[in-house]
């Protein structure tokens, strides 16, 4: 997945010689906090409504252009850059709009962080009947293939997974899974029996489950095997 698939090419952009007052009015009327500024086809920075109005009484003068104003320096990303490889850099930018340029360096459009987050949410399947499991593993780590095998042994399908630090002083890691299974309770309990530390799991489908009843059903399933 590249930035090209998420570009909003119709988002308003302005030129360096555009009157600052007109730009400020358009931003205010449109409810837009910031927009790209171009020098020809080249992206040069972002103009913000707060930057145009800050330190002034009223709107910018009629003669003032964007060339005379301070623009925010927001780095641009190439449209063919891989989204997942660029996520850390995108999050470090700290602004809502990410400018995107084509292979010639010309301005191509913008991608909003909210669109990126929506895409990430769709990628990790937060809905759709999936359940979440977080397994904490010690600093030496664990073979992901072994955990996957343990999950699949319990008739569960892995939709997506990721690995990240737990944030604890022990430097352990958290392996996050999104799974589909007809018996989520059994999956979680069996993973715990295998010795995995389940630090979090989604609520069981029947939030008011009777654990004794579940244990009895588990025994019946074992006997059937």
Backbone as CSV, one residue per row, in Angstrom:
resi,resn,N_x,N_y,N_z,CA_x,CA_y,CA_z,C_x,C_y,C_z
1,UNK,0.841,-1.183,0.000,0.000,0.000,0.000,0.882,1.242,0.000
2,UNK,0.639,2.138,-0.942,1.415,3.373,-1.038,0.524,4.580,-0.757
3,UNK,1.155,5.740,-0.592,0.404,6.971,-0.355,-0.496,7.309,-1.542
4,UNK,-0.102,6.860,-2.735,-0.860,7.192,-3.944,-2.312,6.736,-3.847
5,UNK,-2.561,5.643,-3.153,-3.923,5.111,-3.074,-4.811,5.893,-2.125
6,UNK,-4.222,6.791,-1.315,-4.993,7.532,-0.316,-5.026,9.041,-0.578
7,UNK,-4.431,9.475,-1.683,-4.284,10.913,-1.956,-5.630,11.596,-2.189
8,UNK,-5.782,12.774,-1.602,-6.897,13.674,-1.905,-6.335,14.785,-2.790
9,UNK,-6.490,14.609,-4.116,-5.927,15.578,-5.065,-6.771,16.834,-5.167
10,UNK,-8.006,16.804,-4.655,-8.909,17.955,-4.777,-8.822,18.897,-3.576
11,UNK,-7.999,18.566,-2.591,-7.892,19.418,-1.407,-7.333,20.790,-1.810
12,UNK,-7.864,21.885,-1.246,-7.417,23.233,-1.631,-5.920,23.439,-1.427
13,UNK,-5.282,24.053,-2.413,-3.875,24.432,-2.325,-3.736,25.858,-2.845
14,UNK,-2.731,26.570,-2.369,-2.557,27.977,-2.731,-1.157,28.220,-3.293
15,UNK,-1.010,29.350,-3.979,0.277,29.741,-4.532,0.954,30.792,-3.690
16,UNK,2.269,30.921,-3.834,3.030,31.897,-3.045,2.566,33.331,-3.272
17,UNK,2.045,33.622,-4.462,1.641,34.992,-4.775,0.160,35.256,-4.507
18,UNK,-0.549,34.288,-3.905,-1.946,34.519,-3.552,-2.038,35.504,-2.393
19,UNK,-3.013,36.432,-2.421,-3.182,37.389,-1.315,-3.469,36.671,0.001
20,UNK,-2.718,37.017,1.020,-2.855,36.350,2.318,-4.249,36.546,2.912
21,UNK,-4.837,37.738,2.716,-6.171,37.999,3.254,-7.215,37.101,2.624
22,UNK,-7.152,36.928,1.298,-8.118,36.062,0.620,-7.959,34.616,1.083
23,UNK,-6.713,34.200,1.250,-6.464,32.835,1.715,-7.034,32.640,3.117
24,UNK,-6.826,33.625,3.989,-7.336,33.524,5.359,-8.854,33.431,5.361
25,UNK,-9.512,34.242,4.549,-10.974,34.185,4.479,-11.451,32.828,3.962
26,UNK,-10.758,32.305,2.949,-11.188,31.019,2.394,-11.007,29.894,3.407
27,UNK,-9.886,29.918,4.124,-9.666,28.904,5.158,-10.745,28.993,6.230
28,UNK,-11.039,30.223,6.654,-12.046,30.406,7.702,-13.425,29.979,7.227
29,UNK,-13.795,30.367,6.006,-15.119,30.035,5.481,-15.282,28.532,5.256
30,UNK,-14.177,27.855,4.941,-14.234,26.421,4.652,-14.031,25.570,5.896
31,UNK,-13.671,26.212,7.005,-13.410,25.443,8.224,-12.139,24.618,8.120
32,UNK,-11.179,25.096,7.307,-9.920,24.393,7.093,-8.828,25.059,7.927
33,UNK,-8.082,24.255,8.669,-7.046,24.809,9.538,-5.752,25.069,8.804
34,UNK,-5.462,24.295,7.757,-4.202,24.456,7.042,-4.345,23.953,5.611
35,UNK,-3.418,24.379,4.754,-3.453,23.962,3.348,-2.048,24.071,2.763
36,UNK,-1.754,23.287,1.720,-0.436,23.340,1.091,-0.254,24.639,0.302
37,UNK,0.987,25.085,0.202,1.349,26.246,-0.601,2.351,25.785,-1.658
38,UNK,2.130,26.241,-2.905,2.947,25.793,-4.027,3.682,26.956,-4.669
39,UNK,4.847,26.645,-5.204,5.585,27.557,-6.073,5.618,26.890,-7.436
40,UNK,4.658,27.246,-8.282,4.461,26.491,-9.514,3.862,25.137,-9.176
41,UNK,4.568,24.056,-9.520,4.126,22.704,-9.163,4.808,22.204,-7.893
42,UNK,5.771,22.974,-7.373,6.563,22.508,-6.240,5.910,22.874,-4.912
43,UNK,5.835,21.920,-4.035,5.325,22.158,-2.686,6.396,22.857,-1.866
44,UNK,6.012,23.930,-1.144,6.995,24.682,-0.358,6.675,24.739,1.132
45,UNK,5.462,24.430,1.539,5.124,24.472,2.951,3.622,24.519,3.152
46,UNK,3.210,24.650,4.414,1.794,24.687,4.754,1.441,26.047,5.349
47,UNK,0.314,26.593,4.906,-0.187,27.821,5.490,-1.306,27.467,6.464
48,UNK,-1.334,28.131,7.605,-2.365,27.870,8.606,-3.130,29.151,8.895
49,UNK,-4.385,28.984,9.244,-5.203,30.141,9.589,-4.653,30.836,10.830
50,UNK,-4.217,30.045,11.795,-3.675,30.643,13.018,-2.396,31.424,12.714
51,UNK,-1.595,30.942,11.742,-0.375,31.657,11.370,-0.662,32.960,10.660
52,UNK,-1.723,32.983,9.853,-2.079,34.203,9.129,-2.665,35.262,10.053
53,UNK,-3.370,34.829,11.084,-4.044,35.778,11.974,-3.253,36.086,13.242
54,UNK,-2.300,35.235,13.558,-1.567,35.399,14.809,-0.791,36.704,14.881
55,UNK,-0.924,37.428,16.000,-0.172,38.661,16.208,-0.709,39.854,15.432
56,UNK,-1.879,39.685,14.786,-2.438,40.804,14.008,-3.809,41.177,14.569
57,UNK,-4.165,42.417,14.313,-5.532,42.856,14.601,-6.290,42.841,13.280
58,UNK,-7.192,41.911,13.131,-7.938,41.790,11.886,-7.212,40.920,10.881
59,UNK,-7.655,41.027,9.629,-7.130,40.186,8.567,-5.838,40.773,7.996
60,UNK,-5.031,39.952,7.313,-3.815,40.472,6.664,-4.168,41.584,5.663
61,UNK,-3.236,42.475,5.421,-3.479,43.584,4.495,-3.680,43.068,3.076
62,UNK,-4.336,43.898,2.251,-4.664,43.494,0.888,-3.423,43.249,0.041
63,UNK,-2.324,43.929,0.343,-1.118,43.805,-0.474,-0.252,42.612,-0.084
64,UNK,-0.487,42.061,1.092,0.370,40.971,1.581,0.054,39.660,0.851
65,UNK,1.085,38.964,0.430,0.918,37.651,-0.202,1.476,36.568,0.715
66,UNK,1.218,35.328,0.353,1.733,34.213,1.155,3.261,34.181,1.137
67,UNK,3.864,34.760,0.101,5.324,34.808,0.025,5.911,35.593,1.201
68,UNK,5.115,36.497,1.763,5.586,37.349,2.857,5.190,36.808,4.228
69,UNK,4.586,35.673,4.249,4.163,35.101,5.525,5.039,33.907,5.876
70,UNK,5.014,33.545,7.148,5.781,32.386,7.611,4.958,31.121,7.382
71,UNK,5.511,30.207,6.612,4.838,28.938,6.349,5.361,27.867,7.294
72,UNK,4.491,26.913,7.629,4.912,25.794,8.460,5.675,24.787,7.602
73,UNK,6.811,24.345,8.100,7.617,23.353,7.387,7.110,21.957,7.717
74,UNK,6.358,21.378,6.808,5.842,20.020,6.969,6.426,19.170,5.844
75,UNK,7.197,18.146,6.165,7.841,17.354,5.115,6.825,16.637,4.233
76,UNK,7.173,16.512,2.948,6.317,15.808,1.999,6.792,14.367,1.842
77,UNK,5.864,13.496,1.491,6.176,12.090,1.255,5.928,11.769,-0.216
78,UNK,6.732,10.884,-0.763,6.547,10.467,-2.141,5.309,9.615,-2.296
79,UNK,4.589,9.769,-3.403,3.351,9.025,-3.584,3.579,7.520,-3.695
80,UNK,4.779,7.102,-4.039,5.068,5.675,-4.131,5.706,5.123,-2.862
81,UNK,5.839,5.967,-1.830,6.384,5.492,-0.557,5.399,4.517,0.083
82,UNK,5.932,3.463,0.682,5.094,2.459,1.322,4.539,2.990,2.641
83,UNK,3.231,2.890,2.784,2.560,3.474,3.942,3.070,2.887,5.248
84,UNK,3.160,1.566,5.327,3.516,0.939,6.592,4.978,1.169,6.956
85,UNK,5.828,1.365,5.952,7.226,1.653,6.229,7.412,3.113,6.655
86,UNK,6.421,3.941,6.401,6.534,5.379,6.679,5.727,5.811,7.898
87,UNK,5.074,4.888,8.571,4.157,5.256,9.652,4.855,6.028,10.776
88,UNK,6.030,5.585,11.171,6.730,6.271,12.259,7.037,7.713,11.874
89,UNK,7.472,7.911,10.632,7.777,9.267,10.165,6.524,10.111,10.083
90,UNK,5.416,9.521,9.649,4.147,10.251,9.557,3.682,10.679,10.943
91,UNK,3.748,9.776,11.914,3.314,10.105,13.262,4.214,11.168,13.894
92,UNK,5.492,11.182,13.507,6.420,12.159,14.068,6.154,13.568,13.552
93,UNK,5.514,13.677,12.380,5.219,14.988,11.810,4.285,15.774,12.730
94,UNK,3.302,15.084,13.305,2.438,15.714,14.306,1.392,16.656,13.775
95,UNK,1.069,16.585,12.484,0.013,17.428,11.921,-1.004,16.535,11.226
96,UNK,-2.182,17.098,10.934,-3.261,16.308,10.347,-3.028,16.037,8.868
97,UNK,-2.525,17.032,8.126,-2.370,16.886,6.681,-0.932,16.552,6.303
98,UNK,-0.790,15.513,5.485,0.520,15.092,5.006,0.609,15.402,3.515
99,UNK,1.476,16.334,3.081,1.616,16.615,1.647,2.304,15.464,0.929
100,UNK,1.888,15.228,-0.304,2.436,14.123,-1.102,2.906,14.675,-2.446
101,UNK,4.085,14.209,-2.898,4.637,14.648,-4.185,4.803,13.441,-5.104
102,UNK,4.809,13.722,-6.418,4.967,12.639,-7.380,6.441,12.337,-7.621
103,UNK,6.720,11.436,-8.593,8.092,10.995,-8.810,8.990,12.114,-9.345
104,UNK,8.393,13.163,-9.899,9.164,14.316,-10.375,9.301,15.405,-9.322
105,UNK,8.739,15.175,-8.138,8.793,16.175,-7.078,7.674,17.183,-7.126
106,UNK,6.742,17.028,-8.075,5.608,17.928,-8.167,4.531,17.577,-7.151
107,UNK,3.817,18.593,-6.715,2.752,18.383,-5.735,1.659,17.483,-6.313
108,UNK,1.248,16.473,-5.526,0.233,15.526,-5.988,-1.061,15.608,-5.188
109,UNK,-0.995,16.089,-3.954,-2.186,16.160,-3.111,-1.806,15.967,-1.656
110,UNK,-2.784,15.676,-0.844,-2.530,15.458,0.582,-3.181,14.154,1.024
111,UNK,-2.680,13.633,2.130,-3.297,12.497,2.810,-3.474,12.908,4.262
112,UNK,-4.657,12.755,4.795,-4.887,13.132,6.188,-4.552,11.965,7.113
113,UNK,-4.110,12.305,8.304,-3.785,11.251,9.274,-5.029,10.454,9.640
114,UNK,-6.201,11.105,9.632,-7.425,10.376,9.948,-7.708,9.298,8.903
115,UNK,-7.414,9.594,7.626,-7.588,8.592,6.572,-6.607,7.441,6.785
116,UNK,-5.373,7.777,7.169,-4.383,6.736,7.438,-4.832,5.849,8.590
117,UNK,-5.364,6.462,9.653,-5.839,5.690,10.798,-7.030,4.817,10.418
118,UNK,-7.930,5.349,9.586,-9.060,4.549,9.117,-8.562,3.339,8.330
119,UNK,-7.544,3.578,7.496,-6.990,2.479,6.708,-6.338,1.453,7.624
120,UNK,-5.622,1.923,8.641,-4.993,1.006,9.585,-6.033,0.183,10.327
121,UNK,-7.134,0.852,10.714,-8.203,0.143,11.412,-8.790,-0.956,10.532
122,UNK,-8.979,-0.633,9.245,-9.509,-1.647,8.325,-8.517,-2.785,8.144
123,UNK,-7.219,-2.451,8.138,-6.186,-3.468,7.943,-6.151,-4.438,9.110
124,UNK,-6.302,-3.901,10.327,-6.213,-4.754,11.504,-7.569,-5.318,11.934
125,UNK,-8.609,-5.036,11.158,-9.923,-5.656,11.358,-10.449,-5.499,12.785
126,UNK,-10.700,-4.258,13.259,-11.245,-4.096,14.608,-12.677,-4.584,14.729
127,UNK,-13.376,-4.687,13.586,-14.758,-5.174,13.614,-14.822,-6.513,12.885
128,UNK,-15.999,-6.854,12.401,-16.134,-8.041,11.567,-16.109,-9.353,12.306
129,UNK,-16.466,-9.344,13.588,-16.548,-10.606,14.320,-15.230,-11.113,14.853
130,UNK,-14.135,-10.342,14.688,-12.825,-10.770,15.182,-12.687,-10.483,16.676
131,UNK,-11.788,-11.217,17.306,-11.469,-10.995,18.709,-9.983,-10.715,18.841
132,UNK,-9.595,-10.024,19.908,-8.197,-9.652,20.123,-7.578,-10.454,21.249
133,UNK,-6.319,-10.815,21.052,-5.540,-11.475,22.100,-4.164,-10.821,22.131
134,UNK,-3.705,-10.454,23.338,-2.350,-9.952,23.518,-1.589,-10.928,24.405
135,UNK,-0.472,-11.421,23.898,0.346,-12.388,24.631,1.683,-11.729,24.958
136,UNK,2.042,-11.720,26.223,3.305,-11.134,26.641,4.390,-12.203,26.638
137,UNK,5.504,-11.889,26.008,6.619,-12.834,25.947,7.839,-12.186,26.583
138,UNK,8.714,-12.974,27.221,9.877,-12.418,27.934,10.902,-11.836,26.966
139,UNK,11.892,-11.075,27.502,12.887,-10.413,26.651,13.548,-11.301,25.598
140,UNK,13.900,-12.569,25.933,14.503,-13.388,24.869,13.591,-13.580,23.665
141,UNK,12.304,-13.314,23.852,11.360,-13.440,22.746,10.764,-14.828,22.656
142,UNK,9.985,-15.041,21.665,9.351,-16.337,21.431,9.169,-16.509,19.939
143,UNK,9.142,-17.743,19.509,8.929,-18.005,18.097,7.465,-17.736,17.744
144,UNK,7.274,-16.750,16.874,5.912,-16.407,16.476,5.222,-17.611,15.845
145,UNK,5.992,-18.404,15.108,5.411,-19.574,14.444,4.829,-20.554,15.451
146,UNK,5.461,-20.672,16.633,4.949,-21.587,17.658,3.622,-21.074,18.226
147,UNK,3.524,-19.749,18.447,2.279,-19.184,18.964,1.171,-19.336,17.927
148,UNK,1.500,-19.076,16.665,0.518,-19.223,15.593,0.024,-20.659,15.529
149,UNK,0.963,-21.608,15.628,0.573,-23.025,15.587,-0.353,-23.371,16.741
150,UNK,-0.071,-22.798,17.930,-0.919,-23.073,19.095,-2.315,-22.515,18.898
151,UNK,-2.414,-21.339,18.310,-3.730,-20.733,18.061,-4.499,-21.536,17.027
152,UNK,-3.832,-21.897,15.935,-4.512,-22.626,14.862,-4.881,-24.034,15.293
153,UNK,-4.152,-24.596,16.264,-4.483,-25.920,16.776,-5.837,-25.921,17.470
154,UNK,-6.285,-24.735,17.866,-7.581,-24.604,18.538,-8.672,-24.116,17.580
155,UNK,-8.558,-24.486,16.314,-9.572,-24.174,15.299,-9.849,-22.673,15.195
156,UNK,-8.791,-21.873,15.279,-8.920,-20.419,15.142,-8.120,-19.966,13.926
157,UNK,-8.627,-18.942,13.256,-7.935,-18.368,12.103,-7.363,-17.009,12.496
158,UNK,-6.102,-16.759,12.156,-5.448,-15.492,12.458,-5.693,-14.527,11.301
159,UNK,-6.341,-13.420,11.600,-6.633,-12.414,10.583,-5.459,-11.458,10.424
160,UNK,-4.840,-11.052,11.536,-3.674,-10.179,11.496,-2.943,-10.276,12.827
161,UNK,-1.664,-9.887,12.819,-0.921,-9.841,14.080,0.200,-8.829,13.961
162,UNK,0.681,-8.387,15.107,1.808,-7.462,15.149,2.563,-7.692,16.451
163,UNK,3.799,-7.173,16.509,4.657,-7.337,17.674,5.173,-5.968,18.090
164,UNK,5.133,-5.694,19.402,5.624,-4.418,19.895,6.076,-4.536,21.333
165,UNK,6.772,-3.517,21.846,7.243,-3.546,23.237,6.083,-3.444,24.207
166,UNK,6.248,-4.040,25.372,5.193,-4.015,26.384,5.176,-2.709,27.154
167,UNK,6.311,-1.996,27.136,6.402,-0.752,27.899,6.848,-0.972,29.330
168,UNK,7.112,-2.208,29.697,7.552,-2.507,31.055,9.080,-2.457,31.136
169,UNK,9.579,-2.330,32.383,11.021,-2.258,32.593,11.715,-3.550,32.166
170,UNK,10.966,-4.643,32.154,11.549,-5.941,31.800,11.848,-6.061,30.314
171,UNK,11.378,-5.098,29.526,11.583,-5.097,28.078,10.953,-6.314,27.401
172,UNK,9.913,-6.825,27.984,9.197,-7.924,27.335,8.438,-7.371,26.135
173,UNK,7.921,-8.271,25.312,7.195,-7.867,24.129,5.747,-8.335,24.188
174,UNK,4.897,-7.626,23.453,3.497,-7.993,23.325,3.255,-8.433,21.879
175,UNK,2.720,-9.633,21.721,2.316,-10.112,20.404,0.798,-9.990,20.327
176,UNK,0.335,-9.190,19.384,-1.092,-8.873,19.265,-1.684,-9.660,18.099
177,UNK,-2.801,-10.366,18.356,-3.473,-11.145,17.329,-4.930,-10.721,17.198
178,UNK,-5.420,-10.714,15.959,-6.856,-10.634,15.677,-7.244,-11.981,15.114
179,UNK,-8.207,-12.627,15.761,-8.540,-14.008,15.400,-10.036,-14.178,15.163
180,UNK,-10.338,-15.181,14.379,-11.707,-15.641,14.182,-11.811,-17.061,14.730
181,UNK,-12.750,-17.290,15.614,-12.936,-18.615,16.187,-14.369,-18.775,16.660
182,UNK,-14.859,-19.998,16.628,-16.226,-20.256,17.109,-16.260,-20.461,18.614
183,UNK,-15.079,-20.616,19.250,-15.027,-20.851,20.690,-13.857,-20.066,21.280
184,UNK,-14.070,-18.783,21.468,-13.008,-17.901,21.923,-12.577,-18.236,23.352
185,UNK,-13.532,-18.603,24.203,-13.224,-18.957,25.592,-12.243,-20.127,25.630
186,UNK,-12.515,-21.147,24.849,-11.642,-22.321,24.809,-10.248,-21.946,24.317
187,UNK,-10.173,-21.101,23.302,-8.884,-20.683,22.768,-8.049,-19.995,23.837
188,UNK,-8.633,-19.017,24.538,-7.889,-18.272,25.557,-7.440,-19.193,26.682
189,UNK,-8.351,-20.044,27.156,-8.004,-20.925,28.269,-6.911,-21.920,27.864
190,UNK,-6.969,-22.432,26.658,-5.941,-23.379,26.221,-4.585,-22.704,26.058
191,UNK,-4.568,-21.467,25.560,-3.306,-20.744,25.459,-2.679,-20.557,26.838
192,UNK,-3.517,-20.276,27.827,-3.002,-20.141,29.197,-2.481,-21.476,29.713
193,UNK,-3.153,-22.572,29.364,-2.693,-23.894,29.778,-1.368,-24.256,29.116
194,UNK,-1.156,-23.772,27.906,0.108,-24.031,27.212,1.263,-23.251,27.830
195,UNK,0.952,-22.327,28.736,1.992,-21.558,29.391,2.177,-20.154,28.865
196,UNK,1.317,-19.726,27.924,1.427,-18.365,27.399,0.768,-17.388,28.365
197,UNK,1.390,-16.226,28.538,0.843,-15.196,29.413,-0.070,-14.294,28.585
198,UNK,-1.380,-14.507,28.710,-2.365,-13.697,27.992,-2.585,-12.429,28.812
199,UNK,-2.007,-11.327,28.350,-2.102,-10.073,29.106,-3.422,-9.358,28.860
200,UNK,-4.075,-9.663,27.734,-5.387,-9.073,27.446,-6.086,-9.941,26.415
201,UNK,-7.401,-10.003,26.526,-8.199,-10.603,25.461,-9.541,-9.887,25.407
202,UNK,-10.172,-9.915,24.260,-11.501,-9.314,24.109,-12.486,-9.978,25.060
203,UNK,-13.548,-9.270,25.432,-14.579,-9.900,26.264,-15.123,-11.148,25.582
204,UNK,-15.440,-12.135,26.369,-16.030,-13.341,25.790,-17.404,-12.994,25.228
205,UNK,-17.814,-13.647,24.144,-19.098,-13.323,23.497,-20.263,-13.266,24.467
206,UNK,-20.284,-14.192,25.424,-21.316,-14.167,26.456,-20.692,-13.570,27.702
207,UNK,-20.861,-12.235,27.867,-20.178,-11.544,28.951,-20.576,-12.055,30.328
208,UNK,-21.733,-12.714,30.410,-22.168,-13.234,31.691,-21.982,-14.736,31.797
209,UNK,-20.909,-15.259,31.183,-20.727,-16.710,31.132,-20.531,-17.273,32.537
210,UNK,-20.948,-18.511,32.701,-20.785,-19.236,33.947,-19.531,-20.096,33.804
211,UNK,-18.493,-19.802,34.573,-17.230,-20.500,34.377,-17.361,-21.989,34.680
212,UNK,-18.184,-22.369,35.664,-18.366,-23.788,35.954,-19.013,-24.484,34.768
213,UNK,-19.982,-23.800,34.140,-20.636,-24.393,32.971,-19.624,-24.549,31.843
214,UNK,-18.752,-23.543,31.664,-17.748,-23.616,30.618,-16.756,-24.737,30.883
215,UNK,-16.404,-24.927,32.147,-15.491,-26.021,32.482,-16.136,-27.372,32.181
216,UNK,-17.440,-27.463,32.458,-18.148,-28.713,32.166,-18.182,-28.971,30.658
217,UNK,-18.453,-27.917,29.888,-18.456,-28.054,28.433,-17.069,-28.424,27.917
218,UNK,-16.033,-27.857,28.536,-14.666,-28.176,28.136,-14.371,-29.650,28.405
219,UNK,-14.846,-30.166,29.537,-14.647,-31.577,29.869,-15.375,-32.474,28.867
220,UNK,-16.588,-32.044,28.480,-17.351,-32.821,27.496,-16.615,-32.845,26.161
221,UNK,-16.071,-31.698,25.770,-15.321,-31.652,24.507,-14.103,-32.573,24.577
222,UNK,-13.430,-32.595,25.739,-12.253,-33.445,25.917,-12.644,-34.917,25.809
223,UNK,-13.767,-35.282,26.426,-14.241,-36.663,26.373,-14.606,-37.064,24.935
224,UNK,-15.160,-36.104,24.181,-15.537,-36.402,22.796,-14.310,-36.670,21.942
225,UNK,-13.186,-36.068,22.317,-11.949,-36.273,21.550,-11.405,-37.680,21.765
